[in-house]
Amino acid sequence: MLTKSKVQDFLKEIEVDDLVSNFQVMGDDVYIDMTAHSPAMHEKKKLEVAMKQAFASEFGEHINLKLKITSPELPAAPATNEIKGKQIPGIQNIIAIASGKGGVGKSTVSANLAVTLAKMGFKVGLLDADIYGPSVPTMLDTEGQKPISVEVNGRNLMKPIENYGVKMLSIGYFSGANQAVVWRGPMASKALNQMIRDADWGELDFLLIDLPPGTGDIHLSIIQEVPVTGAVIVSTPQHVALADVRKGIAMFNMESINIPVLGLIENMAYFTPEELPENKYYIFGKQGAQFMAEDLGIPVLGEIPLIQSIREAGDVGRPAALQENSKISDIYTKTAQNMVESLVERNTNLPPTEAVKITTMAGCSPKKK
């Protein structure tokens, strides 16, 4: 007959008694609570297999060993000097929209996401942080407009330009259409900080920041200046673009930055001609972004097709997502919903970066304020 003392002696014999926190013997059933040496899953599995083999060899195959193996408590990680900016009053969530490579349609995606969120009832702002190649004024039909100065609590602030329910600021509103912005990094960063801090954004559910391609001064300035809630990465399916996506994601994952990546948007995922709307031609490769997202453990928020109307709509300043009952409008709505769902999950599971959590779930009608 198996007794508790026999089990206790055997645990000492095989030198695991220091790992056992509790054990009970009930007939042929032995219940043991243990802590593994390492939190690695394969180490816990190795311990489980070794224990069962040892007990079967010592006491017989009829013994039913029921193990509960937990991971050891890890020491607290040393504090890191995270680069975090101060919260902007009234702005709940700040989303950085980035790409590792230029020419992937990031600004087009930013403009369409902004108007889609506004259609869904959210209060939305869009900051064009591409100092050297601003495109928001063109894409949202606000070229030639100039922000006016308003007094708020004794301060003179810029009033963002507004169209399609989206508040916007861009260096393009302050420079001529044919005027090149030839600034060094610190000057560009200063101008960007002024558009963030010296503007009357009011109450916003989302402030989307259309970042320039790459990883440089502007990106660090944004991270230092504002508490970015999460980042969305835009890429095409082609290999050369996806290679740069890894670098962009690596930047947001750096220990000193630590900004959650909400997901990846695959732009120009396939080509659909107007006369054959059901046909898909994978010009830049098929599902490249999906494979990378799976590899990196982040969701794909949407697949945006290469459709002529998207380019035409951007050129005339009326984003394609505004086209009612159209395929592209439906795709952007679903993409925006996926982004909000990812953001809700991020705000539920991670501490806020000085940003207020949103409570509206994607797919539901938000409360209009």
C-alpha positions in Angstrom: 0.0 0.0 0.0 1.3 3.4 -1.0 1.8 5.8 2.0 2.6 9.5 2.3 5.9 8.7 4.0 7.0 6.4 1.1 6.2 9.2 -1.4 8.0 11.8 0.8 11.2 9.5 1.0 11.1 8.9 -2.7 10.8 12.7 -3.5 14.0 13.2 -1.4 15.7 10.3 -3.1 15.1 11.7 -6.6 16.1 15.2 -5.2 12.9 17.1 -6.1 11.5 17.6 -2.6 12.6 21.2 -2.7 10.3 21.8 -5.7 7.3 20.3 -4.0 5.0 22.7 -2.1 2.2 20.2 -1.3 1.3 16.5 -2.0 -1.5 14.1 -1.0 -1.9 10.3 -1.3 -5.4 8.9 -1.8 -5.2 5.2 -2.6 -3.5 4.9 -5.9 -3.9 8.6 -6.7 -0.9 10.9 -5.8 -1.5 14.6 -6.1 1.7 16.8 -6.2 2.0 20.6 -6.5 5.5 21.6 -7.8 7.4 24.6 -9.1 9.6 24.1 -12.1 13.2 25.3 -12.3 12.4 27.5 -15.3 9.3 29.2 -16.7 10.0 27.7 -20.1 7.2 25.4 -21.3 9.6 22.7 -22.5 11.3 22.6 -19.0 7.9 22.1 -17.3 7.1 19.3 -19.8 10.4 17.6 -19.2 9.8 17.7 -15.4 6.3 16.2 -15.9 7.6 13.3 -18.1 10.5 12.6 -15.7 8.3 12.5 -12.7 5.8 10.1 -14.2 8.5 7.8 -15.4 10.2 7.7 -12.0 6.9 7.0 -10.1 5.9 4.3 -12.6 9.3 2.6 -12.2 9.3 2.9 -8.4 5.6 2.2 -7.5 4.2 0.5 -10.6 2.1 1.5 -13.6 -1.1 1.4 -11.6 -0.2 4.6 -9.7 -2.0 7.6 -11.0 0.2 10.7 -10.6 -1.6 14.0 -10.9 0.9 16.9 -11.2 0.3 20.6 -11.0 3.5 22.3 -12.1 3.7 26.1 -11.9 6.3 28.5 -13.1 8.8 30.1 -10.7 8.3 33.8 -9.9 10.7 35.9 -11.9 12.6 38.8 -10.3 11.1 42.2 -11.2 12.7 43.7 -14.3 14.9 46.7 -13.7 13.2 50.0 -14.4 13.9 51.4 -17.8 13.9 55.0 -18.9 11.0 54.9 -21.2 10.5 57.8 -23.6 7.0 59.0 -22.9 5.3 62.3 -23.5 2.8 64.3 -21.5 -0.9 63.7 -22.1 -2.8 66.2 -24.3 -5.9 67.2 -22.4 -9.1 66.1 -24.1 -7.4 63.5 -26.4 -8.2 59.9 -25.4 -6.2 57.8 -27.8 -3.2 58.7 -30.0 -2.5 56.3 -32.9 0.8 56.5 -34.8 0.4 55.3 -38.4 3.8 54.3 -39.7 5.6 52.4 -42.5 9.2 51.3 -42.7 9.3 52.2 -46.4 7.9 55.1 -48.5 5.5 54.7 -51.3 3.3 52.1 -49.6 0.2 54.4 -49.4 0.5 55.2 -45.7 -1.0 58.7 -46.0 -3.8 57.4 -48.2 -4.6 54.8 -45.5 -4.4 57.5 -42.7 -6.8 59.8 -44.5 -9.3 57.0 -45.2 -9.1 55.6 -41.7 -9.7 59.2 -40.3 -12.9 59.8 -42.3 -14.1 56.2 -41.6 -13.8 56.7 -37.9 -15.6 60.1 -38.2 -18.4 58.3 -40.1 -18.6 55.8 -37.2 -19.4 58.7 -34.9 -16.0 59.2 -33.3 -14.3 62.6 -32.8 -11.2 62.4 -34.9 -8.1 64.5 -35.5 -5.3 63.9 -38.1 -1.8 65.3 -37.7 0.3 65.2 -40.8 3.8 64.6 -39.3 5.5 64.2 -42.7 7.2 67.5 -42.6 9.1 67.1 -45.9 6.2 65.6 -47.9 2.9 66.7 -46.5 -0.1 65.2 -48.3 -3.1 65.7 -46.0 -4.2 69.1 -47.4 -4.5 67.5 -50.9 -6.1 64.3 -49.8 -8.8 66.0 -47.7 -9.5 68.9 -50.0 -8.1 71.6 -47.8 -5.3 73.0 -49.9 -4.8 76.7 -49.6 -6.5 77.0 -46.2 -4.7 78.5 -43.2 -5.3 77.7 -39.6 -6.5 80.8 -37.6 -5.4 81.8 -34.1 -7.9 81.4 -31.2 -7.5 82.3 -27.6 -8.0 79.4 -25.2 -7.5 80.0 -21.4 -5.3 82.9 -22.1 -3.2 81.2 -24.7 -3.2 81.9 -28.5 -3.5 78.5 -30.2 -3.8 77.3 -33.8 -7.3 76.1 -34.7 -7.1 73.0 -36.8 -8.6 72.9 -40.3 -11.8 70.7 -40.4 -13.3 68.8 -43.2 -15.4 65.5 -43.5 -15.7 65.6 -39.7 -11.9 65.4 -39.2 -9.7 68.1 -37.6 -6.3 68.4 -39.4 -3.0 70.1 -39.1 -0.1 69.9 -41.5 3.0 71.8 -42.4 1.4 72.0 -45.8 -1.0 74.7 -44.5 1.9 76.9 -43.7 4.1 76.5 -46.8 3.3 77.2 -50.4 2.3 74.5 -52.8 5.6 74.8 -54.7 7.8 75.6 -51.6 10.2 73.0 -50.4 10.6 72.5 -46.7 14.4 72.5 -46.2 14.9 72.1 -42.5 17.3 70.2 -40.3 15.9 67.7 -37.8 15.7 69.9 -34.8 13.8 72.6 -36.7 11.4 70.1 -38.1 10.8 68.6 -34.7 10.1 72.0 -33.2 7.5 72.7 -35.9 5.9 69.4 -35.2 5.8 70.0 -31.5 4.0 73.3 -32.0 1.3 71.6 -34.1 0.8 69.2 -31.3 1.0 71.4 -28.2 0.0 74.8 -29.6 -3.2 73.7 -31.2 -6.8 73.7 -30.0 -7.6 70.1 -30.7 -10.6 70.1 -28.3 -12.2 66.7 -27.3 -11.0 63.8 -29.5 -11.6 60.1 -29.3 -8.7 59.5 -31.7 -5.7 61.6 -32.9 -4.1 59.8 -35.9 -0.5 60.8 -36.6 0.6 60.2 -40.1 4.3 59.6 -39.6 6.9 59.9 -42.4 8.5 56.6 -43.6 11.5 55.1 -41.8 12.7 55.6 -38.2 14.3 58.9 -37.4 14.1 62.3 -35.7 10.4 62.8 -36.3 9.4 59.5 -34.8 11.5 60.1 -31.7 10.1 63.6 -31.4 6.5 62.2 -31.5 7.3 59.6 -28.9 9.0 62.1 -26.6 6.2 64.7 -27.0 3.0 62.6 -26.7 1.8 59.4 -25.0 1.2 57.3 -28.1 -1.4 54.6 -27.3 -0.5 52.3 -30.1 1.0 52.0 -33.6 -0.5 50.8 -36.8 2.0 49.6 -39.5 1.1 50.0 -43.3 2.9 47.8 -45.9 2.5 46.3 -49.3 2.9 42.5 -49.7 6.2 42.8 -51.5 9.4 41.5 -49.8 11.3 44.8 -50.0 8.6 46.6 -48.1 8.1 43.9 -45.5 11.8 43.9 -44.7 11.5 47.5 -43.6 8.3 46.7 -41.7 10.4 44.6 -39.3 12.6 47.6 -38.6 9.6 49.8 -37.9 8.1 47.3 -35.5 11.4 46.8 -33.8 11.6 50.5 -33.1 8.2 50.5 -31.4 9.2 47.4 -29.4 12.5 48.9 -28.2 12.7 48.8 -24.4 13.0 52.6 -24.1 9.9 53.2 -26.4 7.6 50.2 -25.7 4.6 51.2 -27.8 2.1 48.4 -28.6 1.7 47.6 -32.3 -2.0 47.3 -32.8 -1.7 45.5 -36.1 -0.6 45.6 -39.7 -2.6 46.9 -42.7 -1.7 45.4 -46.1 -2.2 48.1 -48.7 -2.3 47.3 -52.4 -2.9 43.7 -51.4 -4.3 42.9 -54.8 -5.5 44.6 -58.0 -9.2 44.6 -58.9 -10.1 46.2 -62.3 -13.4 48.1 -62.4 -14.8 46.0 -65.2 -14.0 42.7 -63.3 -14.8 43.6 -59.6 -14.6 39.9 -58.5 -11.2 39.3 -59.9 -8.0 39.6 -57.8 -4.5 40.0 -59.3 -1.7 39.8 -56.8 0.7 42.2 -58.4 3.0 42.7 -55.4 2.8 39.2 -54.0 0.2 37.3 -52.1 -0.5 37.6 -48.4 3.1 38.7 -47.6 1.9 40.9 -44.8 -0.3 38.1 -43.3 2.7 35.8 -43.1 4.8 38.4 -41.5 2.1 39.3 -39.0 1.7 35.7 -38.0 5.5 35.5 -37.6 5.6 38.6 -35.4 2.4 37.7 -33.4 0.4 40.8 -34.4 -3.0 40.9 -36.2 -3.7 41.9 -39.7 -6.3 44.7 -39.5 -7.2 44.8 -43.1 -6.3 44.1 -46.7 -6.8 47.2 -48.9 -7.0 46.5 -52.7 -5.3 48.4 -55.4 -8.4 50.1 -57.0 -8.3 53.0 -59.4 -11.0 54.9 -57.5 -8.8 55.1 -54.4 -6.1 57.1 -56.3 -8.7 59.2 -58.1 -10.5 60.0 -54.8 -7.3 61.0 -53.1 -6.3 63.3 -56.0 -9.6 65.2 -55.8 -9.5 65.5 -52.1 -12.5 63.2 -51.2 -11.2 59.9 -49.7 -12.6 56.7 -51.2 -14.0 55.5 -47.9 -16.6 58.3 -48.2 -18.2 56.5 -51.2 -21.4 55.1 -49.7 -22.3 51.4 -50.3 -19.0 50.8 -52.1 -16.6 47.9 -51.7 -13.8 50.1 -50.6 -16.0 51.8 -48.0 -16.9 48.4 -46.5 -13.3 47.4 -46.4 -12.2 50.5 -44.6 -15.1 50.2 -42.1 -14.0 46.7 -41.3 -10.4 47.7 -41.0 -11.3 50.6 -38.6 -13.4 48.2 -36.5 -10.5 45.8 -36.3 -8.2 48.6 -35.2 -10.7 49.7 -32.5 -11.0 46.2 -31.3 -7.3 45.8 -31.1 -7.1 49.1 -29.2 -9.8 48.1 -26.7 -7.8 44.9 -26.1 -4.6 46.9 -25.7 -6.3 49.3 -23.2 -7.8 46.4 -21.3 -4.7 44.3 -20.9 -1.9 47.0 -20.6 -1.5 50.0 -18.4 -2.4 53.3 -20.1 0.4 55.5 -21.5 -1.3 58.5 -19.8 -4.1 58.0 -22.3 -7.8 57.5 -21.3 -9.2 54.1 -22.2 -12.1 54.0 -24.8 -15.1 51.9 -23.9 -16.9 51.7 -27.3 -16.5 48.4 -29.0 -16.0 48.3 -32.7 -19.1 47.5 -34.7 -21.3 49.3 -32.2 -22.6 52.8 -32.6 -20.5 55.0 -30.3 -22.2 57.7 -28.1 -21.8 61.0 -29.8 -20.7 63.7 -27.5 
